[in-house]
Amino acid sequence: MPDALLNIRSVQKSFGAIRVLRDVTLDVAAGEFLTVLGESGSGKTTLLRMVAGFEQPDSGEIAIDGERIDRLPPNRRPVNTVFQHYALFPHLSVFENVAYGLRVSRVPKAEVTQRVEEALELVQMSKFARQPPAQISGGQQQRVALARALVNRPKLLLLDEPLSALDAGLRRQMQTELKSLQRQVGITFVFVTHDQDEAMVMSDRIALLHSGVLEQVSPPREIYRRPHSTYTAQFIGQTNLLRGGVERGAVRCGCLRWASQEPDGPVVYSLRPEDIRLADQAKVAAPRSVRFRGRIERVLFHGSSEVLEVLDADGRTLLVECTGSRDLRGETLFEFSIADAVRVTES
């Protein structure tokens, strides 16, 4: 990545006998919103803490703008961090919380005032400048924490699950606001979360970590539509994993069969529930599509859509997503396009 701001090269980290990160290599572009996504214990927070300087890698290099920072203490890195717990000083006003880092750095008083006012205006907290943190809401405290980080004008802003303490409605609102703010200020964001929906909504790219290994780094649409592995396919949204084999130009996944030019051998495909549709028995099957019969065992209502649990001829349960409300039951004919069955590696 020629315009990369952050370069992480072959980073490894262990705590005792536990290997937390395994040969992680990652580039983050200037002005990018990159989300490090993973379940608990995947190593995502450890990776963030190493970029911030709170942990040291066992091996590998971390650089910003081509300059190595892994040997520098946290206060000498052009990085700021917003944590899950905002750690605002309760005895200081909103204004003084944001100003604190500038005062410690001995920034001239007039410049402190100007920069704090600009930062509070950016996060729409100017009218709360004189209030203590205890008198503002959780969402407003999150904005103050962001202002405190942005006022230092870092090249890189690290965010460690900063929305996890908010209720669902406010969290959705803050996702939109945070993405908009990042576009406005143009600072590179590296955002850590375990929430796949949050990652899909906010990110330019997603770096999916699994047991300390980067499974895939791709834009949200690509990581959803073209997962590389069974783990990615299952972690990002819902999917049906079709296991079978290729033999003499034909894929055989139980009762599902279609032509293929892949070499002979075992295969696994990811097929999203929304890519399976109800087939019209009165019409001929579309070219390069696969039809099968299945018995609807259960219907799960999801508002604008319904997810069907369908038992196929092999006794395998497949998920099928249908839009609209229908009275669906019993044996039904389904179909999907061959192009929607994505080959993945077993992981």
C-alpha positions as CSV (number, residue, x, y, z in Angstrom):
1,M,0.0,0.0,0.0
2,P,2.0,3.0,-1.3
3,D,0.1,5.6,0.7
4,A,0.0,3.7,3.9
5,L,0.2,5.7,7.1
6,L,0.6,2.7,9.5
7,N,2.7,-0.3,8.7
8,I,2.6,-3.4,10.9
9,R,5.2,-6.1,9.9
10,S,5.3,-9.7,11.1
11,V,4.3,-8.8,14.7
12,Q,4.1,-11.5,17.2
13,K,3.1,-11.4,20.9
14,S,2.8,-14.0,23.6
15,F,1.8,-13.9,27.3
16,G,3.6,-16.8,28.9
17,A,2.8,-19.9,26.9
18,I,-0.2,-18.3,25.2
19,R,0.5,-16.9,21.7
20,V,-1.8,-13.9,21.3
21,L,-0.7,-12.6,17.9
22,R,0.9,-14.7,15.2
23,D,2.9,-13.0,12.4
24,V,0.4,-10.1,11.9
25,T,1.2,-7.9,8.9
26,L,-1.2,-5.0,8.1
27,D,-1.1,-1.7,6.3
28,V,-3.5,1.1,7.0
29,A,-3.9,4.0,4.5
30,A,-3.9,7.6,5.4
31,G,-7.4,8.8,6.0
32,E,-8.8,5.2,6.2
33,F,-11.4,3.9,8.7
34,L,-10.1,0.4,9.4
35,T,-11.9,-1.9,11.9
36,V,-10.1,-4.7,13.7
37,L,-12.9,-7.2,14.2
38,G,-12.7,-10.4,16.3
39,E,-14.2,-12.4,19.1
40,S,-12.9,-12.2,22.7
41,G,-9.4,-13.5,22.9
42,S,-8.6,-13.0,19.2
43,G,-5.8,-10.5,19.9
44,K,-7.5,-7.3,18.6
45,T,-7.0,-5.2,21.8
46,T,-3.4,-6.4,22.2
47,L,-2.7,-5.3,18.6
48,L,-4.2,-1.9,19.4
49,R,-2.2,-1.6,22.6
50,M,1.0,-2.3,20.8
51,V,0.4,0.4,18.2
52,A,-0.4,2.8,21.1
53,G,2.8,1.7,23.0
54,F,1.1,0.1,26.0
55,E,2.5,-3.4,25.0
56,Q,5.7,-4.3,23.2
57,P,5.8,-6.9,20.4
58,D,8.0,-9.9,20.9
59,S,9.1,-9.5,17.3
60,G,8.2,-7.5,14.2
61,E,8.0,-3.8,13.5
62,I,5.4,-1.0,13.7
63,A,5.9,2.2,11.7
64,I,4.0,5.4,11.1
65,D,4.9,7.4,7.9
66,G,7.9,5.1,7.5
67,E,9.4,5.9,10.9
68,R,9.5,3.0,13.4
69,I,7.5,3.7,16.6
70,D,7.7,0.3,18.3
71,R,10.7,1.4,20.2
72,L,9.2,4.7,21.4
73,P,7.2,5.3,24.6
74,P,3.5,6.1,24.2
75,N,3.9,9.8,24.8
76,R,6.3,10.1,21.9
77,R,4.0,8.4,19.3
78,P,1.7,10.5,17.0
79,V,-1.2,8.4,18.3
80,N,-4.2,9.0,20.6
81,T,-6.5,6.4,22.1
82,V,-10.2,6.4,23.0
83,F,-10.9,3.6,25.4
84,Q,-14.1,1.7,26.2
85,H,-14.2,3.4,29.6
86,Y,-13.8,7.1,28.8
87,A,-11.7,7.9,32.0
88,L,-12.8,11.5,32.2
89,F,-11.6,13.4,35.2
90,P,-14.7,13.8,37.4
91,H,-13.4,17.0,39.1
92,L,-12.7,18.8,35.9
93,S,-15.2,20.5,33.5
94,V,-15.8,19.2,30.0
95,F,-13.5,22.1,28.7
96,E,-10.7,21.2,31.2
97,N,-10.9,17.5,30.4
98,V,-10.3,18.3,26.7
99,A,-7.6,20.8,27.6
100,Y,-5.7,18.6,30.0
101,G,-3.3,17.1,27.4
102,L,-2.5,20.4,25.9
103,R,-1.7,22.0,29.3
104,V,0.6,19.1,30.2
105,S,2.4,19.7,26.9
106,R,2.7,23.4,27.8
107,V,0.8,24.6,24.8
108,P,0.3,28.4,25.1
109,K,-3.0,29.4,26.9
110,A,-4.5,31.2,23.9
111,E,-3.9,28.2,21.6
112,V,-5.3,25.9,24.2
113,T,-8.6,27.8,24.3
114,Q,-8.8,28.0,20.5
115,R,-8.1,24.3,20.0
116,V,-10.4,23.1,22.8
117,E,-13.3,25.3,21.4
118,E,-12.7,23.9,17.9
119,A,-12.7,20.3,19.2
120,L,-15.9,20.8,21.2
121,E,-17.6,22.4,18.3
122,L,-16.6,19.5,16.1
123,V,-18.3,17.0,18.4
124,Q,-21.2,19.3,19.1
125,M,-20.4,19.7,22.8
126,S,-19.7,23.5,23.0
127,K,-22.7,24.3,25.2
128,F,-21.6,21.7,27.8
129,A,-18.1,23.1,28.1
130,R,-18.5,24.2,31.8
131,Q,-20.3,21.1,33.1
132,P,-18.7,18.2,34.9
133,P,-18.8,14.8,33.2
134,A,-21.3,13.5,35.9
135,Q,-23.9,15.9,34.5
136,I,-23.9,14.7,30.9
137,S,-25.1,11.5,29.3
138,G,-23.0,8.5,28.2
139,G,-23.2,9.5,24.6
140,Q,-22.0,13.0,25.4
141,Q,-19.2,11.6,27.5
142,Q,-18.1,9.6,24.5
143,R,-18.0,12.8,22.5
144,V,-15.9,14.5,25.1
145,A,-13.5,11.6,25.0
146,L,-13.3,11.9,21.2
147,A,-12.7,15.7,21.5
148,R,-9.9,15.1,24.1
149,A,-8.2,12.7,21.6
150,L,-8.7,14.9,18.5
151,V,-7.5,18.1,20.2
152,N,-4.0,16.8,20.1
153,R,-4.2,16.5,16.3
154,P,-2.8,12.9,16.1
155,K,-1.9,11.3,12.8
156,L,-3.7,8.1,14.0
157,L,-6.7,7.7,16.3
158,L,-7.1,4.3,18.0
159,L,-10.6,3.4,19.4
160,D,-11.0,0.4,21.7
161,E,-14.7,-0.6,21.6
162,P,-15.7,3.0,22.6
163,L,-19.4,2.4,21.9
164,S,-19.9,-0.8,23.8
165,A,-21.1,0.9,27.0
166,L,-24.0,2.7,25.1
167,D,-27.5,1.4,24.8
168,A,-28.6,0.0,21.3
169,G,-30.3,3.1,20.0
170,L,-27.6,5.5,21.0
171,R,-24.9,3.1,19.8
172,R,-26.5,3.1,16.3
173,Q,-26.6,6.9,16.3
174,M,-23.0,7.2,17.4
175,Q,-21.9,4.8,14.7
176,T,-23.2,7.2,12.1
177,E,-21.8,10.3,13.8
178,L,-18.4,8.7,14.4
179,K,-18.1,7.8,10.7
180,S,-19.2,11.3,9.7
181,L,-16.7,12.8,12.1
182,Q,-13.8,10.7,10.7
183,R,-14.6,11.9,7.2
184,Q,-14.8,15.5,8.4
185,V,-11.4,15.5,10.2
186,G,-9.6,13.2,7.8
187,I,-7.7,11.4,10.5
188,T,-6.9,7.7,10.2
189,F,-9.1,5.7,12.5
190,V,-8.3,2.1,13.7
191,F,-11.4,0.9,15.5
192,V,-11.6,-2.3,17.6
193,T,-14.9,-4.1,18.1
194,H,-16.4,-7.6,18.4
195,D,-19.6,-6.4,16.8
196,Q,-19.8,-7.5,13.2
197,D,-22.8,-5.2,12.4
198,E,-20.8,-2.2,13.8
199,A,-17.8,-3.1,11.6
200,M,-19.9,-3.5,8.5
201,V,-21.6,-0.1,9.0
202,M,-18.6,2.0,9.8
203,S,-15.5,0.6,8.0
204,D,-13.7,1.3,4.8
205,R,-12.0,-2.1,5.4
206,I,-12.3,-4.8,8.0
207,A,-9.3,-6.8,9.4
208,L,-10.8,-10.0,10.8
209,L,-8.6,-11.6,13.6
210,H,-9.0,-15.2,14.6
211,S,-6.8,-16.7,17.4
212,G,-4.1,-14.1,16.6
213,V,-4.1,-14.6,12.9
214,L,-5.5,-12.3,10.3
215,E,-8.2,-14.3,8.5
216,Q,-9.0,-11.6,5.9
217,V,-8.6,-7.9,5.3
218,S,-11.2,-6.5,2.9
219,P,-13.9,-3.9,2.4
220,P,-17.2,-4.8,4.2
221,R,-19.1,-5.8,1.0
222,E,-16.2,-8.0,-0.2
223,I,-15.6,-9.7,3.1
224,Y,-19.4,-10.5,3.2
225,R,-19.9,-11.5,-0.4
226,R,-16.5,-13.2,-1.0
227,P,-15.2,-14.7,2.3
228,H,-11.9,-16.5,2.0
229,S,-12.5,-19.1,4.8
230,T,-15.2,-21.0,6.6
231,Y,-14.5,-18.9,9.7
232,T,-15.0,-15.6,7.9
233,A,-18.1,-16.8,6.2
234,Q,-19.6,-17.9,9.6
235,F,-18.4,-14.9,11.6
236,I,-19.7,-12.3,9.2
237,G,-23.4,-12.7,9.0
238,Q,-25.2,-16.1,8.5
239,T,-24.2,-18.7,5.9
240,N,-24.8,-22.2,4.8
241,L,-21.6,-24.3,4.4
242,L,-21.9,-26.8,1.7
243,R,-19.2,-29.5,2.0
244,G,-18.6,-32.0,-0.8
245,G,-16.3,-32.8,-3.7
246,V,-15.5,-32.2,-7.3
247,E,-15.3,-35.2,-9.6
248,R,-15.0,-35.2,-13.4
249,G,-16.3,-31.7,-13.9
250,A,-19.2,-31.9,-11.4
251,V,-19.6,-30.5,-7.8
252,R,-21.5,-32.9,-5.5
253,C,-22.6,-31.5,-2.1
254,G,-25.0,-34.2,-1.2
255,C,-28.2,-33.7,-3.2
256,L,-26.9,-30.4,-4.6
257,R,-25.0,-30.8,-7.9
258,W,-23.7,-28.5,-10.6
259,A,-21.1,-28.3,-13.3
260,S,-17.6,-27.0,-12.4
261,Q,-14.2,-26.6,-14.0
262,E,-12.4,-26.9,-10.6
263,P,-9.9,-29.7,-10.1
264,D,-11.1,-32.9,-8.5
265,G,-11.0,-33.0,-4.7
266,P,-12.9,-32.0,-1.6
267,V,-14.5,-28.5,-1.6
268,V,-16.5,-26.2,0.8
269,Y,-18.8,-23.5,-0.4
270,S,-20.5,-20.6,1.4
271,L,-24.0,-19.9,0.4
272,R,-25.8,-16.9,2.1
273,P,-29.5,-17.5,3.1
274,E,-30.7,-14.5,1.0
275,D,-29.1,-16.1,-2.1
276,I,-31.5,-19.1,-1.9
277,R,-35.0,-18.3,-3.2
278,L,-38.3,-19.9,-3.7
279,A,-38.5,-21.5,-7.2
280,D,-41.5,-21.1,-9.5
281,Q,-42.4,-24.7,-10.4
282,A,-44.3,-23.5,-13.5
283,K,-41.1,-22.0,-15.0
284,V,-37.9,-23.7,-16.3
285,A,-34.9,-23.3,-14.0
286,A,-32.7,-20.3,-14.8
287,P,-29.4,-21.0,-16.5
288,R,-26.5,-21.9,-14.1
289,S,-28.9,-22.4,-11.2
290,V,-29.4,-25.3,-8.8
291,R,-32.9,-26.5,-7.7
292,F,-33.7,-28.7,-4.7
293,R,-36.6,-29.7,-2.6
294,G,-36.7,-29.1,1.1
295,R,-39.1,-29.3,4.0
296,I,-39.7,-26.1,6.0
297,E,-39.2,-27.1,9.6
298,R,-39.3,-23.6,11.2
299,V,-40.0,-20.0,10.3
300,L,-38.2,-17.2,12.2
301,F,-39.8,-13.8,11.9
302,H,-37.3,-10.9,11.5
303,G,-39.6,-8.0,10.7
304,S,-39.1,-7.2,7.0
305,S,-37.9,-10.7,6.3
306,E,-38.3,-14.3,7.5
307,V,-35.6,-16.9,7.9
308,L,-36.6,-20.5,7.1
309,E,-35.0,-23.5,8.5
310,V,-35.2,-26.0,5.6
311,L,-34.4,-29.7,5.8
312,D,-33.0,-31.0,2.4
313,A,-33.0,-34.5,1.0
314,D,-29.8,-35.3,2.9
315,G,-31.2,-34.3,6.3
316,R,-29.1,-31.1,6.2
317,T,-30.6,-27.9,7.6
318,L,-30.2,-24.9,5.3
319,L,-31.2,-21.3,6.2
320,V,-33.3,-19.5,3.6
321,E,-34.1,-15.8,3.9
322,C,-37.3,-14.5,2.3
323,T,-38.6,-11.0,2.2
324,G,-42.2,-10.2,3.0
325,S,-44.8,-12.1,5.0
326,R,-45.9,-15.5,3.5
327,D,-47.7,-18.6,4.8
328,L,-44.9,-21.0,4.1
329,R,-44.9,-24.6,5.3
330,G,-44.3,-28.2,4.1
331,E,-42.2,-29.3,1.2
332,T,-41.1,-26.5,-1.1
333,L,-38.9,-26.1,-4.2
334,F,-35.9,-23.8,-3.8
335,E,-33.1,-22.6,-6.1
336,F,-29.9,-20.6,-6.1
337,S,-27.4,-19.3,-8.7
338,I,-24.1,-21.2,-8.9
339,A,-22.3,-17.9,-8.9
340,D,-23.6,-17.2,-5.3
341,A,-21.9,-20.4,-3.9
342,V,-18.5,-19.1,-3.0
343,R,-15.6,-21.5,-2.6
344,V,-13.9,-21.1,0.8
345,T,-11.0,-22.8,2.6
346,E,-11.6,-24.8,5.7
347,S,-10.4,-23.0,8.9
